[in-house]
Amino acid sequence: MTTPFKFPLSEQPYLFSEIEDELETPRLIKEENVKYYEDKHQDGTRHIRKVTETKIYYEGDNINKNPFCGSIVEIL
């Protein structure tokens, strides 16, 4: 049994005519980083603290605050 495609597909332009010789590099849109911390209080209770850091990248060079950074802290 033979496989119908060889990889990478960019080496087979006759199969996919819309693939150009120079492929665009993908643009990063959003990045999220989640961290979990265990907190112990003086009374002996334990809590889980979830910290989510988000970066959103906008298209264009005229954006003043690129990337937009935000943080969310949750106590579970």
N, C-alpha and C positions, 0 to 999 in steps of 0.2 A: 504494500500500500504506500503510495506517495502522498506527501503533503502538498496541498494546492498552492501554498504561498511560501516564499522564502522570506526570512526576516533579516534586516529591516526592509519594510515595504518601499522605502525610498529608492531601493536598488531596482525596483520593478516599475518604472514609470508607465509602461505599456498597459499595466493592469488598472492603474489609477491615474488618469490623465490630470486630475486636479492637483496632484502633488507636484509642487515645483522643485527645481533643483535646490534652491535655498529655502529651507523651511524656517518660519518665524520662531523665535524663542518664546516660550510661554511666559505670560505676564502674571506676576504674583498679585492676587487680589486681596486675600485675607490670610492672616496668620494668627493662630491661637496657641497659647501655652497654658496648661493647667497644672497647678501644683497643689498637693494635699499636705497639710501639716497637722500634727497631733499636739493639742494644747492641754496642759494639765494645770488646773487652778489650785489655789491654796486649800480649798475645802475638799480636794480629792477628786473632783469631777473632771472628766476628760471630754474634750470636744474636738471635732475635726474641722479645720479651717480650710476651705477651698478657695484658692486664688486663681482667677482666670485673667490673663493678660491678652488683649486683642490688639492687633495692628491691622488697619485697613488702608490699603494703598489705592489712591485715586489715579485715574489716567490723566496725563498731561503734566507739563512742567510749570504751569502757572498757579498750581495749588499751593497756598501758603503753608499749610501744615500737612505735609505728606511725608510719612504715613501718619494717620490719625491713631493715637494710642489711647486705650482705655483699660481700666482695671475693675474687676468685680470681686468682692470678698464676701463669701458665704460662710456662716457658722452652721455646721450640720450637727 
